[in-house]
């Protein structure tokens, strides 16, 4: 602990224990004892921070910024003893640092810049002109609480996973500040938020409603976008816009889907079946498209439209078709498709087709199919004891449903046969030598 001594001439001398365990002396001259004692406290605190690799408290940071520059001999001595790190970059406004960092990242996708910019706006709104070196763990907790607080109470009003996502981005910005040696440690490194998906916004979308929306779509391209989002399970619009005609292998009934979202995680593409429900819409689009070469994109006219543009168009189509506007419309189309596919195929297989993991599917995609409630209430399981009369009623109902299913299967098989024939003719035209 630092000690203060006063000479006969009234000049103060400060002694403290340095990092090597030895006592060092600083001559302060004619200053008050309170001033010398305050300086000793800050130096002791800096020594402890250097030993534990912790961020100095706000008061010490303010002392370094406002007082120490006037004491060149003290600053030089502390730097010489490796107590004061003088090669850090000067303090700056946190929001300014974040905005400058985002502007320099030309190597990331536009979608990433968009989400970073949204987090940057939250930083500017909440922290204002706060300096980056003044931030503490408590500030991180306050920021997280503000993100979750309703707007009418002065907060950001976010729910579900959004607060966790924004906090994660802000922690990432502070990690960049550490790498740039603006700050020694990340003050938010231990501030975490549990990701809680908003299950209330999940919807199982009725196939008939999808067909009604497709029916009122203005052209073959928009119909194909909806079909790819639903039956193809593609992420909208990132996976639509990179899909080329060469990726659709008509003869193999397979399709290669490029996945910009998971490209950085080693999953740049995936193989998915050319589902029979999807096939007619791709064939119709192929017939009317002006450019259908291997290197031509499937979606051509709407390539510049953002997800928000497409979402707005889908909402208008829902109104025109007389169906309910679905929340998170493209997410729920993809979620519904995965839920349906898992009734027929193993989850691991479906996840490969959809391009996600089983954990992600469980948390974000799989939904309850409410039509099973009635079936579960009427149909006994093998462990349930029922009367013979009830069994007879159930068997009669089941036979009727089975007959209806068989009829639907036959009808769909006939439609699929016609579609496959159409695809075969198309392949023959593509493979025939040009004159």
C-alpha positions, -999 to 999 in steps of 0.1 A, spaced: 0 0 0 13 35 -9 27 56 19 32 94 21 61 111 38 68 148 42 103 163 42 115 192 63 109 215 33 73 204 31 77 184 -1 58 151 -4 73 117 -13 51 88 -23 63 52 -19 45 22 -34 51 -15 -41 57 -21 -79 50 -53 -99 83 -68 -89 75 -65 -52 100 -38 -45 92 -4 -31 96 25 -54 96 63 -47 80 92 -65 88 128 -55 57 150 -58 69 183 -45 47 208 -27 12 192 -29 -14 186 -3 -15 154 17 -50 146 3 -37 150 -33 -7 127 -26 -29 101 -9 -54 101 -38 -25 96 -62 -12 67 -41 -46 50 -42 -48 52 -80 -13 38 -84 -20 9 -60 -52 2 -80 -32 2 -113 -7 -22 -99 -35 -46 -89 -52 -43 -123 -19 -51 -141 -15 -82 -119 -50 -95 -125 -54 -82 -161 -86 -63 -152 -100 -30 -164 -93 0 -141 -123 14 -124 -139 46 -138 -123 69 -112 -88 57 -120 -95 60 -158 -106 96 -152 -75 102 -132 -53 89 -160 -72 110 -185 -75 143 -166 -48 145 -140 -18 123 -150 -9 141 -182 2 171 -161 26 149 -141 51 139 -168 76 125 -142 49 103 -126 36 91 -160 71 83 -172 80 64 -140 47 43 -141 53 35 -178 89 25 -171 77 1 -144 51 -13 -168 23 -2 -145 8 23 -170 3 12 -206 8 42 -227 6 26 -262 -31 21 -260 -51 42 -284 -69 72 -270 -103 69 -256 -132 76 -279 -170 75 -280 -182 39 -281 -209 46 -307 -183 64 -330 -160 34 -327 -188 9 -336 -199 30 -367 -163 34 -379 -157 -4 -375 -188 -13 -395 -178 11 -423 -144 -6 -427 -158 -42 -429 -161 -46 -467 -155 -84 -464 -189 -94 -449 -222 -99 -466 -248 -71 -468 -271 -90 -444 -244 -89 -418 -239 -52 -422 -276 -47 -418 -278 -66 -385 -246 -48 -372 -261 -15 -381 -293 -23 -362 -272 -30 -331 -251 1 -337 -283 22 -336 -291 7 -302 -256 16 -290 -260 52 -301 -295 55 -285 -286 39 -252 -250 50 -246 -250 83 -264 -216 100 -261 -203 76 -235 -166 68 -240 -156 32 -247 -132 31 -217 -159 42 -193 -180 11 -199 -184 -15 -171 -202 -48 -166 -230 -30 -149 -235 -10 -181 -239 -42 -201 -266 -54 -177 -284 -21 -179 -282 -22 -217 -297 -57 -217 -325 -47 -194 -332 -17 -216 -335 -39 -247 -362 -59 -230 -381 -30 -214 -414 -21 -232 -413 11 -253 -440 27 -232 -417 24 -202 -387 39 -221 -371 8 -233 -364 -7 -268 -393 -31 -265 -376 -62 -280 -388 -97 -272 -377 -132 -279 -342 -137 -292 -337 -100 -303 -321 -87 -270 -297 -116 -270 -287 -110 -306 -281 -73 -301 -261 -80 -269 -240 -105 -288 -232 -80 -316 -222 -54 -290 -199 -79 -272 -183 -85 -306 -177 -48 -311 -160 -46 -278 -139 -77 -286 -127 -57 -317 -118 -28 -294 -97 -52 -273 -79 -65 -304 -73 -29 -315 -58 -22 -280 -84 5 -274 -94 -12 -241 -75 -40 -223 -105 -63 -216 -141 -66 -227 -163 -52 -199 -194 -71 -213 -176 -104 -216 -196 -120 -187 -229 -104 -196 -251 -130 -212 -288 -134 -221 -306 -166 -227 -320 -169 -261 -358 -175 -259 -375 -180 -293 -409 -163 -296 -431 -194 -300 -462 -172 -301 -452 -160 -336 -450 -195 -350 -477 -206 -374 -485 -238 -392 -495 -225 -426 -523 -244 -444 -513 -258 -478 -546 -247 -493 -539 -211 -481 -505 -212 -498 -521 -224 -530 -546 -196 -529 -519 -171 -525 -499 -186 -554 -531 -184 -575 -533 -146 -572 -495 -141 -577 -489 -119 -607 -465 -141 -627 -446 -173 -628 -416 -159 -611 -435 -148 -580 -453 -182 -579 -419 -199 -580 -406 -178 -552 -435 -188 -530 -432 -225 -540 -394 -225 -533 -400 -209 -499 -427 -234 -490 -422 -268 -507 -385 -262 -514 -378 -249 -479 -354 -223 -491 -343 -193 -470 -359 -162 -484 -345 -144 -504 -308 -153 -500 -310 -188 -513 -335 -179 -541 -312 -152 -556 -282 -175 -560 -301 -204 -575 -291 -211 -611 -308 -234 -637 -277 -256 -637 -284 -264 -600 -317 -280 -609 -310 -315 -621 -342 -325 -638 -330 -360 -647 -320 -368 -611 -350 -351 -594 -325 -332 -572 -315 -296 -566 -283 -280 -553 -291 -251 -530 -263 -226 -523 -265 -213 -487 -249 -179 -482 -260 -179 -445 -241 -210 -436 -212 -206 -461 -189 -192 -434 -196 -223 -412 -184 -248 -438 -218 -256 -453 -218 -236 -486 -245 -258 -502 -268 -287 -497 -287 -313 -518 -324 -313 -516 -350 -334 -536 -369 -317 -564 -402 -322 -546 -432 -331 -568 -452 -302 -554 -424 -278 -564 -416 -291 -598 -446 -277 -618 -438 -241 -607 -401 -244 -618 -411 -259 -651 -436 -231 -657 -410 -205 -649 -384 -222 -672 -409 -220 -701 -415 -182 -698 -379 -171 -688 -359 -153 -714 -326 -167 -701 -324 -204 -691 -288 -212 -697 -268 -231 -671 -253 -199 -657 -285 -179 -657 -303 -173 -624 -337 -188 -618 -350 -156 -602 -343 -127 -626 -368 -98 -624 -369 -95 -586 -332 -100 -578 -328 -65 -564 -358 -67 -540 -350 -71 -503 -367 -94 -479 -388 -65 -467 -400 -58 -503 -409 -95 -508 -426 -97 -474 -447 -66 -481 -457 -81 -515 -466 -114 -498 -488 -96 -473 -507 -79 -501 -511 -112 -519 -526 -127 -487 -551 -99 -485 -560 -104 -522 -564 -141 -517 -585 -136 -486 -563 -155 -462 -548 -145 -428 -515 -126 -429 -490 -149 -414 -464 -135 -389 -428 -140 -399 -442 -151 -432 -411 -167 -449 -398 -182 -417 -432 -199 -411 -433 -212 -446 -400 -229 -441 -409 -240 -406 -442 -255 -417 -424 -274 -445 -399 -289 -421 -426 -299 -397 -446 -317 -424 -415 -334 -438 -406 -348 -404 -440 -367 -404 -426 -388 -432 -388 -388 -430 -362 -390 -402 -352 -357 -387 -316 -360 -396 -325 -365 -433 -349 -335 -432 -323 -313 -416 -298 -322 -444 -324 -311 -469 -333 -279 -450 -297 -270 -442 -300 -268 -405 -290 -289 -374 -313 -309 -352 -309 -285 -323 -318 -256 -345 -348 -274 -359 -360 -283 -324 -357 -247 -312 -369 -227 -342 -387 -249 -368 -406 -278 -354 -442 -270 -346 -473 -287 -333 -497 -299 -360 -530 -291 -344 -550 -313 -367 -535 -342 -348 -553 -332 -317 -587 -344 -330 -571 -376 -343 -554 -382 -309 -587 -376 -291 -606 -400 -314 -581 -427 -322 -570 -451 -294 -533 -460 -291 -522 -496 -287 -519 -493 -249 -555 -479 -245 -583 -502 -237 -615 -495 -256 -648 -512 -259 -656 -533 -290 -684 -508 -300 -659 -479 -298 -634 -500 -318 -660 -505 -345 -668 -468 -347 -631 -460 -349 -625 -486 -376 -653 -472 -397 -640 -437 -394 -605 -449 -401 -616 -468 -432 -633 -437 -446 -602 -416 -440 -580 -442 -456 -602 -444 -487 -600 -406 -490 -562 -407 -486 -559 -434 -513 -580 -413 -537 -558 -383 -531 -527 -403 -536 -540 -417 -569 -550 -382 -581 -516 -368 -571 -498 -397 -588 -516 -390 -621 -507 -353 -618 -471 -362 -610 -469 -385 -640 -480 -357 -663 -454 -334 -647 -426 -359 -650 -435 -364 -687 -433 -326 -691 -398 -326 -675 -387 -355 -697 -397 -336 -728 -377 -306 -715 -346 -327 -709 -349 -341 -744 -350 -306 -759 -320 -294 -738 -299 -325 -747 -308 -325 -784 -280 -310 -806 -286 -275 -819 -287 -269 -856 
